[in-house]
Amino acid sequence: MKRGIQTAVLVIATIILIACIVLAVVKFGLLSRDRGIPLVKEGKALATVVVEQSKKEKKEKTELDDVVAARVLVDWIKKITDVSLPVVETPPKSGPVIYIGAAAAKAGLKLDDIQSPSKEGLRIKTEGNRILIAGQNPTATVKAVCRFLEELACRYFMEGPMGEVYPRQKSFSVGSLNITDQPDFL
């Protein structure tokens, strides 16, 4: 009898949690199909990712840069939609654009006003048909992309498919975002 009650409570708690998540996503319009900046529509890429290619050679395979950040973004968008967004160095003349790292700074994203002693602050901002994502250093830029993906309801708990949680959609748009994170400690 006790086990049956525990199971029922667990099921009800799970349903309430799912309902809260759905309400939050709908309320904030983060995964809206009809509002915001369209990234993918009916299985077709609408957005382009702009990133400056690294001119220097990496010392180690584990070294992070803007290209790695762009790859993380494109890989997760593909998991969500089965569509790979194109990655370029020069922005297209029209259409939605996602600027990553130094390209975002050149496109007008301000990072110097972020007060972070460790210089690991990050900023994510939507403006018109543009999404600007960058950090104060290469590692912070990768963290900014991960923070952006969290806003799209993506979670990474452990290595492999069992540890990845993300929505599955053929079309989606990104609602208005203005996020600044500034770590206070070293």
C-alpha angles and dihedrals in degrees: 000000000000091000091053092052092048090051092049092049090049092051092048092048090050092050091049091049092050091047091052092050092049091048092049093050092047094044095051094038093225096143099029117157095206107026135064129016111341113226100170131010123192093335095314124115112239099166128069124209114224118200134158111240114238111256095195126071116250115246094208135020089237094059111117127221141155092279091057089049091052091048091053090051095047092046093053094044086054090052089052099044109011086240127116114216114222117251118212140163096224120054117241119249092244142012133056115319132195111203116201128199117318090009089058091050090050089049089058107273108146117220103158093081093060107108105218121142090203092049090233097121119135138196134199119186138167119212121175106307094346134093115199117198124175147134133211090255136015094269091050089051091057088048089050090055090049090049089051090051089051087058087056089056095257119145132183115200103159143345116296137026093298089063097048123086122184139142120260115222138149091211134026145153133204117238127216115308133181108166128163121177119186117183111216100200136060 
